[in-house]
Each structure stands twice: as C-alpha cells, then as structure tokens.
Amino acid sequence: MKYGQIFTYTLELDSKEKYIKQFVDPFAETISKAKGLISKVWMANFDTQFASFYLWETKEDMDAFMTTPEIKIVANLPFLKDLKIVAIPVVDEASRITRGI
C-alpha cells in the first residue's frame, strides 16, 4: 500500500536563493535516491508557508527513510521551526482517477 506524507514547517530564511542553497541543495539529491520514494514535491511561498509532500511505495519504505541520518539533520536545522509531519495511506483507486499515482 502506498503512503503519503505531508511535512509543514516554517523556515527562517529570507529569500528563495537561501532556501535553495541551505535547504534544497544539501538534501535533494540524497532524498531523490531514497528507496521506495515515488516523488517529493517542494512547496513554498517564501514568507510563512512551507511544505513538502512525499509519495512512497510502502509504509516500510517511508518508515525506513524517517530513521535516516539526513532526517535527523533536517529536523535539527536551526532555521527550521514548527515541523509537523502527517502520514496517511493512499487510496489507490481514487488517486489513479486524478493522476495522483
């Protein structure tokens, strides 16, 4: 069964350039190689709203990723605040209709 994760957070970075340099560049390549990751979408208005959506092949893949050193590093970044993570099973039948999977 596929799983989705929604991360919401605030970042104390004052430009898109800093977001890319300090938050995306150090982690995106490693995240892209995570076992079972179908996709990750990065979302930001660069003011108050930041989020990420992950789609995983299985709950086990998602859980394994959550124990990686990279996640611990990200969770402890001094400019990342108010991190909330929700993990929910994907409804495959409905998601196929809307091109979600």
Sequence and secondary structure as in RCSB ss.txt:
>XXXX:A:sequence
MKYGQIFTYTLELDSKEKYIKQFVDPFAETISKAKGLISKVWMANFDTQFASFYLWETKEDMDAFMTTPEIKIVA
NLPFLKDLKIVAIPVVDEASRITRGI
>XXXX:A:secstr
  EEEEEEEEE   SHHHHIIIIITTTHHHHHT TTEEEEEEEE SSS EEEEEEES HHHHHHHHTSHHHHHHH
T TTEEEEEEEEEE  HHHHHHTT  
